[in-house]
Amino acid sequence: ETGVTQTPRHLVMGMTNKKSLKCEQHLGHNAMYWYKQSAKKPLELMFVYSLEERVENNSVPSRFSPECPNSSHLFLHLHTLQPEDSALYLCASSQDRGPLYEQYFGPGTRLTVT
Amino acid sequence: AQTVTQSQPEMSVQEAETVTLSCTYDTSESDYYLFWYKQPPSRQMILVIRQEAYKQQNATENRFSVNFQKAAKSFSLKISDSQLGDAAMYFCAYRSANDMRFGAGTRLTVKP
C-alpha cells in the first residue's frame, strides 16, 4: 500500500462523454502529478501541482483539465477525448516537487475511449 | 529536452542469476537525479533505487545496485540473486529541477 489511491480503476467512455479521474494521497505530501502511460512508450508527465498550485503543464491538450482542490486530492476532468487518449493514467505524489523527493504512485486508471 | 533510452525492451533471467538492465540518458545539466522504478503486473509503480549525480559512489539497495557512469551518461541496474517477484517492467527515470523524463521500460521475466 503506497498511500495513493485512484478511482475508477477502469473507465470506458465515448468521445462525447465527460468523465473525471480521481486521485487521493494519504501521505501528507505537498506535490501531486498526473502521468499518461501508453504501451511501449515512455511515461509522459502531464501536470504537476505543488501546494495546490499548478506548476507544470506539459503541452497537454485542453480536453484534459486538472483540478487540485486541496493537497490530498487531484482530479483529471476529461471531455471530448480521442481514441489515442486511451492509456493508463497514473497519479503520483511526493513530499515536495524537487527532484530529491521520491514519488509514490497510485495503481492507475485504465482508460479506453471508444 | 533530456531523453532517456532503455535499449532492451525485454530481458529474461534464470532464478538466482544476475541480470543487468541498461539505461542511457542525454543532458546538458550538471545537477540531476536518476531513478529505477519497478512496475509489477498489478501496475503500482515503486522506487527501486536512486542515484544522485554528484555522488561518485554507486547506489546499492540489497540485491539491487547501479553502475553509474556520469561521463558516458549511463545508468544500468544490476539485480543479483534474481527472484520470481522481480518480474516486472523496469523504468529508468531522470529528474532535475527543470525536467523529468522516463525511459520506455524493460520487461523482465524471471524463469524458475
Interface residues (C-beta under 8 A of the other chain):
Chain A: T2 K40 K41 P42 L43 L45 L88 L90 A92 G98 P99 L100 E102 Q103 F105 G106 P107 G108
Chain B: V4 P9 Y32 Y33 Y37 S42 R43 Q44 M45 I46 L47 R50 F91 A93 R95 S96 A97 M100 R101 F102 G103 A104 G105
